[in-house]
Amino acid sequence: MRLLLDTHIWLWSLGLVSRVHTRVRDQLATSRDQLWLSPISIWELIILQKKGRFETQGDMDAWLAKAFAALPIREASLTNEVAAEVAKVRLPHRDPADRFLAATARVYDLTLVTADERLMGYRGCKILASR
């Protein structure tokens, strides 16, 4: 499978793996699966850090380098096609990060891995629910 990690799943996978559902944790550990991350998740992480809701050891660049070394991640680039696809994403809430993640999953044909109840019911892309 080609799995796009929602921001919280990515962060949990790096340090709070017990928060990821066992079935999803097993799926993430499968070497034949590709793990993908959107730059939107980096943006969300920076916002969380600025709000004091996430702390990094050292500066953000060093933390990211360690994070990417710890978990084999492919970048799902934020392209013009992804940005345009956001207009087609219909979610019951207005979170721009969720819209970009759903659009990214659609454009790259990825399965979005999430524990976000608001995304789990979305039918516009494949979802792997961590619950």
C-alpha positions as YAML, in Angstrom:
chain: A
units: angstrom
residues:
- id: 1
  name: MET
  ca: [0.00, 0.00, 0.00]
- id: 2
  name: ARG
  ca: [0.96, 3.62, -0.50]
- id: 3
  name: LEU
  ca: [0.13, 5.37, 2.77]
- id: 4
  name: LEU
  ca: [-0.11, 9.13, 3.33]
- id: 5
  name: LEU
  ca: [0.36, 9.79, 7.04]
- id: 6
  name: ASP
  ca: [-1.84, 12.40, 8.65]
- id: 7
  name: THR
  ca: [0.29, 14.72, 10.77]
- id: 8
  name: HIS
  ca: [-0.67, 13.16, 14.10]
- id: 9
  name: ILE
  ca: [-0.07, 9.61, 12.80]
- id: 10
  name: TRP
  ca: [3.40, 10.65, 11.63]
- id: 11
  name: LEU
  ca: [4.22, 12.22, 15.00]
- id: 12
  name: TRP
  ca: [2.80, 9.29, 16.96]
- id: 13
  name: SER
  ca: [4.81, 6.88, 14.79]
- id: 14
  name: LEU
  ca: [7.97, 8.67, 15.85]
- id: 15
  name: GLY
  ca: [7.45, 8.66, 19.58]
- id: 16
  name: LEU
  ca: [3.98, 7.72, 20.76]
- id: 17
  name: VAL
  ca: [3.47, 4.56, 18.76]
- id: 18
  name: SER
  ca: [1.08, 3.19, 21.40]
- id: 19
  name: ARG
  ca: [-1.45, 5.84, 20.29]
- id: 20
  name: VAL
  ca: [-1.58, 4.26, 16.80]
- id: 21
  name: HIS
  ca: [-4.10, 1.42, 16.57]
- id: 22
  name: THR
  ca: [-2.40, -2.00, 16.54]
- id: 23
  name: ARG
  ca: [-3.73, -2.88, 13.08]
- id: 24
  name: VAL
  ca: [-2.43, 0.40, 11.64]
- id: 25
  name: ARG
  ca: [0.88, 0.08, 13.51]
- id: 26
  name: ASP
  ca: [1.37, -3.36, 11.92]
- id: 27
  name: GLN
  ca: [0.51, -1.92, 8.50]
- id: 28
  name: LEU
  ca: [3.03, 0.91, 8.93]
- id: 29
  name: ALA
  ca: [5.74, -1.59, 9.88]
- id: 30
  name: THR
  ca: [5.26, -3.64, 6.72]
- id: 31
  name: SER
  ca: [8.33, -3.13, 4.56]
- id: 32
  name: ARG
  ca: [6.38, -3.50, 1.32]
- id: 33
  name: ASP
  ca: [4.29, -0.40, 2.12]
- id: 34
  name: GLN
  ca: [5.37, 3.07, 1.07]
- id: 35
  name: LEU
  ca: [5.00, 5.81, 3.65]
- id: 36
  name: TRP
  ca: [4.34, 9.32, 2.34]
- id: 37
  name: LEU
  ca: [4.20, 12.71, 4.02]
- id: 38
  name: SER
  ca: [2.86, 16.01, 2.75]
- id: 39
  name: PRO
  ca: [4.77, 19.27, 3.35]
- id: 40
  name: ILE
  ca: [1.48, 20.40, 4.92]
- id: 41
  name: SER
  ca: [2.36, 18.16, 7.88]
- id: 42
  name: ILE
  ca: [5.61, 20.09, 8.38]
- id: 43
  name: TRP
  ca: [3.61, 23.31, 8.25]
- id: 44
  name: GLU
  ca: [1.16, 21.93, 10.84]
- id: 45
  name: LEU
  ca: [4.07, 20.85, 13.06]
- id: 46
  name: ILE
  ca: [5.56, 24.34, 12.96]
- id: 47
  name: ILE
  ca: [2.19, 25.82, 13.95]
- id: 48
  name: LEU
  ca: [1.91, 23.33, 16.83]
- id: 49
  name: GLN
  ca: [5.41, 24.24, 17.98]
- id: 50
  name: LYS
  ca: [4.68, 27.98, 17.86]
- id: 51
  name: LYS
  ca: [1.51, 27.41, 19.92]
- id: 52
  name: GLY
  ca: [3.53, 25.45, 22.49]
- id: 53
  name: ARG
  ca: [1.66, 22.20, 21.74]
- id: 54
  name: PHE
  ca: [4.74, 20.36, 20.43]
- id: 55
  name: GLU
  ca: [8.33, 20.57, 21.60]
- id: 56
  name: THR
  ca: [11.39, 19.56, 19.64]
- id: 57
  name: GLN
  ca: [14.81, 18.67, 21.01]
- id: 58
  name: GLY
  ca: [16.96, 21.39, 19.46]
- id: 59
  name: ASP
  ca: [15.91, 23.42, 16.45]
- id: 60
  name: MET
  ca: [13.27, 22.32, 13.97]
- id: 61
  name: ASP
  ca: [15.74, 21.51, 11.16]
- id: 62
  name: ALA
  ca: [17.69, 19.14, 13.41]
- id: 63
  name: TRP
  ca: [14.48, 17.53, 14.69]
- id: 64
  name: LEU
  ca: [13.19, 17.00, 11.16]
- id: 65
  name: ALA
  ca: [16.49, 15.46, 10.05]
- id: 66
  name: LYS
  ca: [16.25, 12.95, 12.91]
- id: 67
  name: ALA
  ca: [12.59, 12.27, 12.18]
- id: 68
  name: PHE
  ca: [13.24, 11.56, 8.51]
- id: 69
  name: ALA
  ca: [16.20, 9.32, 9.39]
- id: 70
  name: ALA
  ca: [14.03, 7.36, 11.85]
- id: 71
  name: LEU
  ca: [11.13, 6.67, 9.49]
- id: 72
  name: PRO
  ca: [11.47, 6.05, 5.74]
- id: 73
  name: ILE
  ca: [9.20, 8.71, 4.25]
- id: 74
  name: ARG
  ca: [8.58, 9.80, 0.67]
- id: 75
  name: GLU
  ca: [7.58, 13.39, 0.02]
- id: 76
  name: ALA
  ca: [4.16, 13.96, -1.53]
- id: 77
  name: SER
  ca: [5.07, 17.31, -3.05]
- id: 78
  name: LEU
  ca: [2.67, 20.20, -2.81]
- id: 79
  name: THR
  ca: [2.09, 20.83, -6.51]
- id: 80
  name: ASN
  ca: [-0.24, 23.04, -8.52]
- id: 81
  name: GLU
  ca: [-2.35, 19.94, -9.20]
- id: 82
  name: VAL
  ca: [-2.71, 19.25, -5.47]
- id: 83
  name: ALA
  ca: [-3.59, 22.89, -4.77]
- id: 84
  name: ALA
  ca: [-6.26, 22.86, -7.51]
- id: 85
  name: GLU
  ca: [-7.65, 19.54, -6.22]
- id: 86
  name: VAL
  ca: [-8.43, 21.20, -2.87]
- id: 87
  name: ALA
  ca: [-11.39, 22.89, -4.57]
- id: 88
  name: LYS
  ca: [-12.94, 19.44, -5.18]
- id: 89
  name: VAL
  ca: [-12.55, 18.23, -1.59]
- id: 90
  name: ARG
  ca: [-15.83, 18.40, 0.32]
- id: 91
  name: LEU
  ca: [-15.36, 18.03, 4.06]
- id: 92
  name: PRO
  ca: [-17.84, 18.86, 6.83]
- id: 93
  name: HIS
  ca: [-15.27, 21.17, 8.42]
- id: 94
  name: ARG
  ca: [-13.01, 23.97, 7.21]
- id: 95
  name: ASP
  ca: [-9.55, 22.77, 8.32]
- id: 96
  name: PRO
  ca: [-7.23, 23.73, 5.42]
- id: 97
  name: ALA
  ca: [-4.63, 21.11, 6.39]
- id: 98
  name: ASP
  ca: [-7.20, 18.32, 6.15]
- id: 99
  name: ARG
  ca: [-8.32, 19.60, 2.75]
- id: 100
  name: PHE
  ca: [-4.74, 19.57, 1.48]
- id: 101
  name: LEU
  ca: [-4.12, 16.08, 2.87]
- id: 102
  name: ALA
  ca: [-7.26, 14.73, 1.22]
- id: 103
  name: ALA
  ca: [-6.34, 16.43, -2.06]
- id: 104
  name: THR
  ca: [-2.82, 15.00, -1.85]
- id: 105
  name: ALA
  ca: [-4.19, 11.51, -1.29]
- id: 106
  name: ARG
  ca: [-6.43, 11.91, -4.34]
- id: 107
  name: VAL
  ca: [-3.74, 13.27, -6.68]
- id: 108
  name: TYR
  ca: [-1.07, 10.75, -5.70]
- id: 109
  name: ASP
  ca: [-3.55, 7.85, -5.30]
- id: 110
  name: LEU
  ca: [-2.54, 7.31, -1.68]
- id: 111
  name: THR
  ca: [-4.43, 5.92, 1.29]
- id: 112
  name: LEU
  ca: [-4.75, 8.55, 4.01]
- id: 113
  name: VAL
  ca: [-3.91, 7.12, 7.45]
- id: 114
  name: THR
  ca: [-5.72, 9.07, 10.16]
- id: 115
  name: ALA
  ca: [-7.28, 8.90, 13.60]
- id: 116
  name: ASP
  ca: [-9.22, 12.10, 12.92]
- id: 117
  name: GLU
  ca: [-12.92, 11.29, 13.21]
- id: 118
  name: ARG
  ca: [-13.71, 14.19, 10.87]
- id: 119
  name: LEU
  ca: [-11.65, 12.59, 8.10]
- id: 120
  name: MET
  ca: [-12.56, 8.95, 8.68]
- id: 121
  name: GLY
  ca: [-15.97, 9.39, 7.09]
- id: 122
  name: TYR
  ca: [-14.63, 11.15, 3.99]
- id: 123
  name: ARG
  ca: [-15.40, 9.14, 0.85]
- id: 124
  name: GLY
  ca: [-13.32, 11.19, -1.61]
- id: 125
  name: CYS
  ca: [-10.13, 9.18, -1.05]
- id: 126
  name: LYS
  ca: [-9.03, 5.89, 0.45]
- id: 127
  name: ILE
  ca: [-8.82, 6.02, 4.25]
- id: 128
  name: LEU
  ca: [-7.05, 3.73, 6.72]
- id: 129
  name: ALA
  ca: [-8.65, 4.55, 10.06]
- id: 130
  name: SER
  ca: [-6.59, 4.25, 13.23]
- id: 131
  name: ARG
  ca: [-9.28, 3.43, 15.77]
...
